[in-house]
């Protein structure tokens, strides 16, 4: 599993915003089984094929109003 920090994801994030982030991440080729952990401000996902570039993940997060941080 791959983990990234999402700096503006947290316990206060609305369900609608979390759903928007999940939908955006699902458009990135090569990731599966996405999970959000708002309390830890992170996303976790499996890889199906080559690992997606951080640039693609960042763009997906930005399209949903979130900021991708460092890989953990």
C-alpha positions in Angstrom: 0.0 0.0 0.0 1.1 3.5 -0.8 0.4 6.4 1.6 0.4 10.2 1.0 -0.3 13.1 3.2 -3.2 15.3 2.1 -2.5 18.6 4.0 -6.1 19.9 4.1 -7.9 16.6 4.7 -9.0 16.2 8.3 -11.7 15.1 10.7 -13.6 18.4 9.9 -13.7 17.6 6.2 -17.3 17.1 5.0 -18.5 13.8 3.6 -19.2 15.6 0.3 -15.6 16.8 0.0 -14.3 13.4 0.9 -16.5 11.8 -1.8 -15.2 14.4 -4.3 -11.6 13.5 -3.4 -12.3 9.8 -3.8 -13.9 10.3 -7.1 -11.0 12.4 -8.4 -8.4 9.8 -7.2 -10.4 7.0 -8.9 -9.7 8.7 -12.3 -5.9 8.2 -11.8 -4.8 5.2 -13.8 -3.1 2.4 -11.8 -4.5 3.0 -8.3 -7.1 0.8 -6.6 -8.6 0.3 -3.1 -8.4 3.9 -2.1 -8.9 4.7 1.6 -9.0 8.1 3.3 -7.9 8.5 6.9 -8.9 12.0 7.8 -7.6 11.8 11.4 -4.1 11.1 10.1 -4.6 13.5 7.1 -3.6 10.8 4.6 -4.8 8.7 1.7 -3.8 5.0 1.2 -4.1 3.0 -2.0 -3.0 -0.1 -3.8 -1.2 -0.1 -7.1 -2.5 -2.0 -10.2 0.5 -1.8 -12.6 3.1 0.9 -12.6 2.9 3.4 -9.7 1.2 6.6 -10.7 3.3 9.7 -10.9 3.0 12.1 -8.0 2.1 14.8 -10.5 -1.0 12.8 -11.6 -2.0 12.3 -8.0 -1.4 15.9 -7.2 -3.6 17.1 -10.1 -6.4 14.8 -9.1 -6.3 16.1 -5.5 -6.2 19.7 -6.7 -9.2 19.2 -8.9 -11.1 18.2 -5.8 -9.8 21.2 -3.8 -7.1 19.3 -1.8 -3.3 19.5 -1.6 -1.2 16.4 -1.9 1.8 16.3 0.4 4.7 13.9 0.9 4.6 10.2 0.3 4.9 8.3 3.6 
